Amino acid sequence: MTNHPLQIRPATDQAVAEAAALIGAGSLVAFPTETVYGLGADATSDNAVAAVFAAKDRPDFNPLIVHFADAQAVSRTVAFDQRADALARAFWPGALTLVLPRGPDNPISLLASSGLDTLAVRVPDHPMGQALLEAAGCPIAAPSANRSGAVSPTMADHVAASLGDRVTLILDGGPCRVGIESTVIDLTAATPVLLRPGGIAADAIAAKVGPLAAPETVTGPARSPGMIGRHYAPGTPLRLDARGPRPGEALLAFGPDAPTQAPGRILNLSPAGDVVEAAANLFAMMHALDATGATAIAVMAVPETGLGCAINDRLRRAAAAPD
């Protein structure tokens, strides 16, 4: 893999055009979406997709999410059914990824789907992401722009700190609005399967397509990123369901009753107890507390409601013991 001088560029038409040209030349570009920053590559190029795995130190060829400019472009590469159409109409552009059968003459690199006959697809809801997809003129494979297993990036500086010169250009669109990855729904079976909770609550999706099955019903290779046991992890260990910090710990707090004073640093995901605000702050605050030198990060409980389900999924995976 060839390293390049890293550039961080603010959101301008010129920067987007430059990024699109780099994508077309097979280079890697980090760009913002409403969820997290993605590490983008031409999804139709085997070499470019392979470079994504190399840049992330991704140990296994787990499937990547492929981003498209609109639902019509998606429907040309995968087999849409009525459920996919209903979800696309309701939630695209937005924080929803659908796993669907690859269509005939699919131009997407098989490496992007780990050689499976399915593809994880979405349409992002971010003006810079949309502009890049339009300018590049190709689908963009884009996992989170960080080293494999580490905390996902919600700001351009997070990308630079994690990947350095492994990425040629970072488009800086400011903090990500949602701040947590997309919800992933597998539509290849009779009953839709919730593979990964994320930026759209599962109950909102179930209202469109009926009850969702648990991922334990899926057998064989992973169909989606974010399904391994340990993921989204900072270098500092996490202690979940804490009421407050122990000596030497930092505190990732939640809610109006959280401690406000302690020897270590305290960051509150949402003083108002709002899980949407907490999701937007999760990864940025994990990055900040990871840099304090604390012996551990004590994490207060977050309700298992709405986006709280996705927050707790990320926290449990981040706290899991290394394989």
Buried (B, 14 or more C-beta within 10 A) or exposed (E): EEEEEBBBBEBEEEBBBBBBBBBBEEBBBBBBBBBBBBBBBBBBBEEBBBBBBEBBEBEEBBBBBBBBBBBEBBBEBBBBEEBBEEBBEBBBBBBBBBBBBBBEEBEBBBBBBBEBEBBBBBBBBBEBBBBBBEBBEBBBBBBBBBBBBBBBBBBBBBBBBBBEEBBBBBBBBEBBBBBBBBBBBBBBEEEBBBBBBBBBBBEBBBEEBEEBBEBEEBEEBBBBBBBBEBBBBBEBBBBBEBEEBBEEBBBBBBBEEBBEEBEBBBBBBBBEBBBBBBBBBBBBBBBBBBBBEBBBBBBBBBBEEBBBBBBBBBBBBBBBEEE
